């Protein structure tokens, strides 16, 4: 009975979703519809579907970093500048389907500027591109034709911002098209240039219409209102200036340079607004934008700012006050000096069609803020650095359901940072959890994934709980909730490198009254292991499972240590609690794993906890990196730096089995499939699946290029997550059942085809038999069919192959089938036993088909192979980690492929011809010998015998006479 209930072994996992670097450094651009995002990964630009979180394509770079890029408002072209001073123009694909190969530029201008370009902007008509370089030169390009239309010099240093002013008046049918270009540079001046032809001739082509002076530091942002009347500028002098740039702003003044000269253009500074932070981006909101809680009106001028404090502020330009703030402000005094911890904004993109403001931060994070709801709608993490640990979470599981399996809707990642990443398992949306002051080293989950525990280099451990939000079940599964620290455990003297929470939770009346969760459920205990070589047991009975939504009312519990043990002689790397909460195992660099008995008692007087050593597992030659209890049996698995995984018995603490196969240190190990299998990750970049019974490796999963530090298995064991030092996270999906079904389907189809082939032969339906044999790829069956033709053909009918029906099949064979048959003929011709059939079929094809048909056949085969390769490529083969699928390897195309076939046929054909000639000559010799033996040799013999007889007769007559 047990054998029937035993689960089947998992034999295959396929690469599902991949979280790869999205944005490492450089500029960011968003399409006007807000659906696609262009970021920089290394030297390449990456186009991503924001909603699905899927990489659409990559734009081939020139091996130099990208310094500036922009997208035309028509979403047709991507324009970017690199450190090589080149301008590269690309067509943006209209479809959202992933592309296999990188998109190559349609035009490359090798030396567009003499200095690096840091800002570029496309005009509203998608006709012109303005670019400003570090030597103070601004050029305007015709995008379609690729030449310079205007060049403006005289900027006192690096050009820091650009903006086009092209007001559109729908009521005006005929008017002179006036377009202005507004520039800012490090000399703190803002210049306005007229791009019309007449203005260019009047000013000599390079002089500005007006120069605005008001900033005392470099302006970093410029924007013009839709009606062309207002200009806002923000800079690192912590102020935003509002300018009236309409021609009616000031009374006209004569230039004094002669009769008929136009009045001087003189914009007016309307308002100065102190922002109290260095401004890196500023822009105007559309007048019809619906802002919650903000005064409305068409004359209201509202703008946004983003800067060093890491938040976006929405301002009322008339009143000069902040309407509301998007995001959380970060003070430099509270933030570490590490570059990744710097949360300041480096760029802001406004998407009016989606009522969304996108902020790009210095730590490579991209945040999507909704203006209508004033909330964070989406967060994309550009770069995760080294993935150190991972665990699945189920924050939306209802409480008081101990029998319900976790849904594992999210995954938490510990990276080389003090911030914890929480990703949605289905989307690219993520959240950052801040609280630790130094790098987070380990993670664990408790209460079936409802809470998260973390240990850090700051010598503390924290427990995080999700903020309860009133949303639908579908939204809960797709969105990432906010997490807050509900408890902190302090007391270790060194870094906390291992945490393990209790696997069970209190329920009902057994829960202590101080739980504070109000649900009848609470946590029990947690263990932490440190570099100070001690294990601490913490009381979590008063820790809530849900965080308060009110920040002011949020309370962090200071957990009490129940016991402390000096457990090992070196650093403790890993801890694990048994499924029944009765044992603890610890793994250390001292090459041992120790098993402890947990004594946890809840009484009316309080909570008491103690550890007692049960046994020591000795046998590894290097430090133990990971320890895990079996889920169903009394066994223990350990992964070590000696490249092995060992399985230990909990009865006598002896090594039962050793699994060898990794070529470097085993960093993570876990049980799956009711303990019948194990999965391990190592420094060799591989994840291996092991069968425990026979100690064999069932599968090797390879998608990493560095140490795989993180490994997590979902509750239903259908997904394995691996994270490595190459900043790539891979979701491996169990496809064992799919492969079994596919193999069974293929086997059934093969049996059916073989039966059909036998039926066709019995009915002498050679056409269908030949086509079926070619489609199945059975060259042996095809050769047998051709070799048997002369015995079944009608000798009274003239045929090249021996049967007219076969001649007709060869004459009408399709291109791909003909190319495949010629390859079979090439292979048959290489062997003397099968060369006769090959020569006969080749002779038939040459007689019945012109050479153009043969060339066309290989062309069709090449085209079909390319289409098949694109159709069978998965989305993940096209995305993750920046790799493109290779082009299909074909033996040739058209005439080239035919030449290869002919070149392979000629040497063997000549050899067969020489052999046949030699056989013919040998046959003549045999025939001569046989003829000589029949007519010559035996005839001479009879002649000699007659001579002998005559002589004998003479002798006899002489004797009688005597």
Buried (B, 14 or more C-beta within 10 A) or exposed (E): EEEEEEEEBBBBBBBBBBBBBBBBBBBBBBBBEBBBBBBBBBBBBBBBBBBBBBBBBBBBBBEEBBBBBBBBEBBBBBBBBBBBBBBBBBBBBEEEEBBBBBBEBEBBBEEBBEBBBBBBBBBBBBBBBBBBBBBBBBBBBEBEEBEEBBEBEBBEBBBBBBBBBBBEEEEEEEEEEBBBBBBBBBBBBBBBBBBEEEBBEBEEEEBBBBEBEBBEBBBBBBBBBBEBBBBBBBBBBBBBBBBBBBEEBBEEEEEEEEEEEEEBBBBEBBBEBEBEBBBBBBBBBBBEBEBEEBEEEEEBBBBBBBBBBBBBBBBBBBEEEEBBBBBEEBEEEEBEEEEBBBBBBBBBBBBBEBBBBBBBBBBBBBBBBBBEEBEBBBBBBBBBBBBBBBBBBBBBBEBEEEEEEBBBBBBBBBBBBBBBBBBBBEBBBBBBBBBBBBBBBBBBBBBBBBBBBBBBBBBBBBBBBBBBEEEEEEEBBBBBBBBBBBBBBBBBEBBBBBBBBBBBBBBEEEBBEEBBBEBBBBBBBBBBBBBBBBBBBBBBBBBBBBBBEEEEEEEBBEBBBBBBBEBBEBBBBBBBBBEEBEBBBBBBBBBBBBBBBBBBEBEEEEBEBBBEEBBEBBBBEBBBBBBBBBBEBEBBBBBBBBBBBBBBBBEEBEBEBEBEBBEBBBBBBBBBBBBBBBBBBBBBBBBBBBBBEEBEBBBEBEBBEBBBBBBBBBBEBBBBBBBBBBBBBBBBBBBBEEEEEEEEEEEEEEEEBBEBBEEBBEEEBBBBBBBBBBEBEBBEBBBEBBBBBEEEBEEEEEBBBBBBBBBBBBBEBEBBBBBBBBBBBBEBBBEEEBBBBBBBBBEBBEEBBEEEBBBBBBBBBBBEBEEEBBEEBEBBBBBBBBEBBEEEEBBBBBBEBBEBBEEBBEEBBEBBEEEEEEEEEEEEEEEEEEEEEEEEEEEEEEEEEEEEEEEEEEEEEEEEEE
